[in-house]
Amino acid sequence: MLKLYEREIGSRLLLCTARYPSPAVLADAVRASKTDILTISLRREMAGSRQGGQFFELIRELDRNILPNTAGCHTAKEAVLTAKMAREVFKTNWIKLEVIGNHDTLQPDVFALVEAARILSDDGFEVFPYTTDDLVVAEKLIDAGCRILMPWCAPIGSAMGPLNVTALRSMRAHFPEVPMIVDAGLGRPSHAATVMELGYDAVLLNTAVAGAGNPVIMAGAFAKAVTAGREAYLSGMLEPRDMAVPSTPVIGTAVFS
């Protein structure tokens, strides 16, 4: 069972709620994914005026854990203010912390991220920081009070999959007791299986599902891939070898002349 800030979670797949073709498709995708956690951008939904109320009603009907996020924030001050507004709206101390530093790559501003994480942690928030695969940044986020890390595997929405498997493997090994969720850049179910095989605890998706030709089928595919990757990791997979190893014993077998 996955435990995030002392809350037990049944699914290792987290789903964002943006960019779906319709509310009905979103609802069906959520059910197909079997996710227990939905992330929501307060800034975007509040900007939706009348539709915002309908959206929040749908989220309540789906009855999942809510992880508000600070998407679209570019400074620590802006992210902290958005997080406090989200806590009032959703009645939760959970917050997915995003502080974007580059408009093209949507790479986090890691300096502002650490600053905001410390402020929010001191204020009682349980912070899920969207970060890079940098070990030094990860250590500073933990020192700031974060008990979960959410490294990217590629730029947001790029669907490129894990660009630096070595860095992701190193981060997993360096913080063996810290729950880690790969966030951003996954495009295919095989990408999710790959990072889960590395020992990551969960993945968070948006574009890969919402942007698929059939989001509902894709959500189900990712759910299966996450489970398969996790079970493969727990099974103790064979490591690659430099030479062939026969699968059938050659000693003690019959010899015909």
N, C-alpha and C positions, 0 to 999 in steps of 0.2 A: 504494500500500500504506500502510495506517495504521500508524504507529509510536507506541507508548505506552511511555515509559521504556525505550527501546532495544529493545523487543520488537515484532516485526512481527506485525500482526493482519490477517487476511484479510477479516473482516466488520466493518461499521460499525454493527452492531446488537448491543447488550449486553442480556442478559435476566436479570431477577431470578427467583428460584426459589420465591417464597412464594405461598400462597393458590391453588394449582392444585387442581382437583377430586380428582386422584389422582396418584400417582407415574407411572403410565403416560401420563397426559395431559401431564404435565410433560415427560417424555422425548420424546414425539412433537412437542410444541411446540418444544422445543430443536432437534430435527432439522429441523423445517419452517422455523425462523428462520434456520438456517445460521450461528448465532452462534458466535463463538470464545471468548466470555467470559460466565461465569455469576457473578452476585453472590449471596452467601450471608450470612445473618445468623447469626453464631455464637451469640448469646444465645437466639434463638428455637429453633434446632435442638438446642442442648444441653438446652433445657427440654423437648424432646420425648421425653426418656428413651429408652425402647427403640426408638422410631421413628427417633431420631437416627442410630443405627448403620445402619439400612436406607437412610436418606436419603443418608448419606455414601457408601455403597456404590454407590447409583445415580449420584451425581455422578461418582464415579471411572469408572464404566462409560461415561458420556457423553464422557469424555476432552476436556474443555474447560479453558481457562485459568480459574482461580478468583480472583475478586475478593471477599474477605471484606469485610463492612461492619460498622459500629458502630451499626446501627439500634437505636433505643430509648435511646441514651445522651443525657443531658441536661447533663453537665458535661464539661469537658476531662479531668479526672482519670479519670472513668468511661470515656470514649472511649479514652484512652491504655491503660488496663488491658485493655479488650476487644480492642484492636488487638494487644497483645502476646500475649494468649491465642490469638487467631486465627493469628498467625504460627507459634506452636508447633503448632497443630492442622493447618494447611494447608501449612506449609513454604513460605511465600511472604512477600516483603516488601511486596507490594501490599496496600493497604488503602483501601477507600472510606470516607472519614471523614464521619460524620454526628454533629452535636451539635445536638439539637433545642432550640429556645428557647421555642416556643409550642405548647401542647397542641392548640389548635383548628386552627391553620393549618399546623402542623408546619414552620414557618419555622425556618431554622437560627439558632442563637445565633452570630452572626458573630464576636463577641469571643472566645468560648470556642473556636470553630472555628480561628481563627488561632493561638491559644495551643497547642491540641493539634497543629495542623499543624507548628508549629515544633519541638515536642518530638519528634514522631514522625520528622520529616525528619532531625533531628540524630541519631536513633537508627537511621538506615539504612532507614527505611520509604520506599516510593514511594507518595505520598499522592494519592488521587483525591478532592478535597474537594467535597462537596455544598454549594453556596452559592447566593446570590441573584444577581441581574443587576447588582449594584452594582460600579462600576468601582474605587472606592477599596478595597473589600474584596478584590477580585480582585488588585489590586496588592500588598496586604499578604500575601495567600496566596502569591503568587509570591516575595515577599521572604522568606517563612518557609520556602521550599524546595520548594514545589509546582511541578511542571512540567506539570501538567494542571489544567484548571478544569472544573467540572461545574455550570453554572448551571441553576436551575429555569426552567420557562416558565410554571408555575402550581403551586398547592399539590399536594403528594403525593396521588395517588389521585383528584384532582378531575376528571380527563379533560377539562378546559376548553381545553386547547391553549394556544398562545402568547398570553398576555395583554398583553404589551408587546413587540411586534415591534421597535419603535424601540430599546428598551434592548438587546435581543439583538443587533440589527445593530450598535449602537455597541460592545458588548463584543467582538464578532468583529473589528471594524475596529481597535479599540484594542490588541488583542493578536494580531496576524496570525500570529505564529510559534508560539503556544501551542496545543497540541491542546485542543479543547473538545468536551465531550460534554453534550448537553442531557439533564438528568435531572429527572424528575418533572413531572406535569401533562399529559402527552400522552395523548390518548384515542382518536384515530383515525389511520389511516395517512396521511391528508392532513395532519395536524399534523406528523408526522415528515417528510414531504416538504417542508413549509414551512420548517422550521428547517434542513434540509439544503440547501435552496436559498439560505439566508442564508450558507452557507459553513461551517456547523458540521461537525465531523469525524465525529460519531457520535451516536446516541441510546441512552438506557437506559430500558427498559420493565419494568413489572410488572403493575399493575392492568389496563391496557388489553388485555393479552393474557390473563392469568390469569382476569380477570373476564368475559371475553367468553363468549357463548353457545357458541362453538366455539373454544377457545384455539388449536387446531392450525391451523385455517384463518386465524385472525387473525394468528398468528405469521408465516405465509407472506405475508400481505398487507403486514404491516409491513416484512418483508425486501424486498419489491418496491418499496415506497414509499421506503425509505431509499436504495436503489440509484437509483431515478428522480430523487430530489431531488439526490443527489450529481452525477449525470450532467448534470442541468439546470444546476447551479451551474458545473460545468466548461465547459459549452457556451457560456457568455456570453449569458445571457438578455436579451431586449429589456426595457428599462425602460418603465413606463407613460408614455403620452403624453397631452397635453391636447386633441389633435384627431385626427381620422381621417386615416389615411394609406392611399391605395389600394394594394391588393396587386397589381393589374394596371396596367402602365404606361399612361399616357394620352397620352404624347408619341409621335408617330410611328405611331399606330394608324390604321387605315382609318376614313374618315368617309363615311357614306352619306347622301345627300340625296334 
